[in-house]
Amino acid sequence: MSEREDLPVSLNPVKPLVSPEKAAEDWALFEALKSKLLIEEDYQPIAGKRYIKRSGFRKIAVYFGLSDRILEQERVDRDDGSFFWRIVVEVEAPNGRVSTGVGACDSRERRFAHVEHDVYATAHTRAKSRAISDMGAGG
């Protein structure tokens, strides 16, 4: 059964893994790591806010020991010669926690220097960065 014998396990409330004090302490450590590790070039300004770029997410992945793998990849070709890639990436932490990110890129988004490579690489970067961001909840 469960902690409450009158309820099935699936109906018990979700409980935090740590105390509020420990959570605040751990979050402060994460923010301190980002402020020391990431430099201005690891951020992209969009609409007046700063967002972490690929280089920043790769640094976070290295220092947290995150590993990644592609789960799915799909190229869709259109009659007009354009195409898009959709990629799903899974990121795993040393403690076994897993996060999944989905990224897509369309060949019609902009003028790519190397369209075949760049569209795929952009979709992969988006998927991987999203999975890393979701893992830490601090993108």
N, C-alpha and C positions, 0 to 999 in steps of 0.2 A: 504494500500500500504506500502510504506517504507519511509525512510528518504529522499531518492531521489524518487520523485513521478513517475519518468519515468522508474524506475526499480522495478521488483518484489522483495519482501523481501529476497528471496533466493539468489539474485545476489549481494546484498550489501556486501562490504568487511568485513572481520572479524576485530574487533577492540579489542585492549587490554582492560582489565578490570581496570588497574591502569596505572599510569604514569611510564616512565622508571625509574625515581628516586625511586618511591615506590616499584617497582619490585625489584630493586637492594637492597633496604633496607630489604625487606621481605626475599629475597634469603640469604642475609648475616645472618639474624636471624635463618633461617633454618640450615645453615652451622654451626653456633655457637651452636645451640642445638645439632647437631650431634657430634660436637667435645667435648662438655661437657658430653653428655649422654652416648655415646658409648665408650667402653674401648677396649683395644687391642684384647681381647678374642672375641669381636663381629665382628672381621674381619677375612677373610680367604685369604691368599696370593695365587694368581693364576697367573702364567707366569709373575711374577714381579710386579703385581698390587694388591692392596688391595680391596676386595669385602666384602660388608656387609653380615654377616651370619644371620641365623634365629633369634638368640637372639637379634641382632641389629634391625631387622625389627619389631620384637615384641615390643621392646621399643619404636620405632618410632610410631607404631600403638597406643600404650597406651597414649603417650603424645600428640598425635594429635586427640585423641578421635575417632579413626577409628573403625568401626565394620565390621565384615565379615560374609559371609555365602557361603556355597557350592551351586552352581547352577546346576552342573552336575558332575556325577562320573560314570565311566565306567571301568569295568574290562574285559579284553580280554584274554581268555585262549587259549593256543596253544596245538596241539596234542602231543608235546614233554613234556608236563607238566609245561612249563614255562608260564608266564603271564605278563601282564603289566596293570597298572592303569593309567587312564587319568582323571584329576580332573580340574574343572573350578570353581574358587572362585571369588566372587564379594566383593569388599571393598567399604564402603560408609563413607564419611566424614560428620561431623556435618552440613556442609553447603549444603548437598545433592549431592555433586559431587560423581560420581561412577567410579570405575576402575575395570577391569576384568583381572584376570591372569589365565593362563593355565599351568598346570604342569603334567608331566608324569614320570613314573619310570618303568623300566623293571626288572623283576626278574633275568635276565641274566647280569645286569650291573656289579655286584660284588657279593661276598659272604656275604649274610646278616645273622646276628645272628638269627633273627626271621623273616624269609622271608615273611610270610603272613602279619604281622603287618608292617614291615619295608618298604616294597615296597609301600604300601598304604600311610604310614606316609610321606615318601619321596616325593611322588607325591603331597600330600596335602601341604607340606611345600613349595615346589617349586611354586605351584600355588598361595598360599597366599603371599609369599615373593615377587613374581613378581607383584601382584596386589598392594601391599603396595608400592613397589618401583616405579611403574608407577604413583601412586597417587601423590607422592611427587616430581616425576621427579628428584630424587636425590639419587638413589641407588648407 
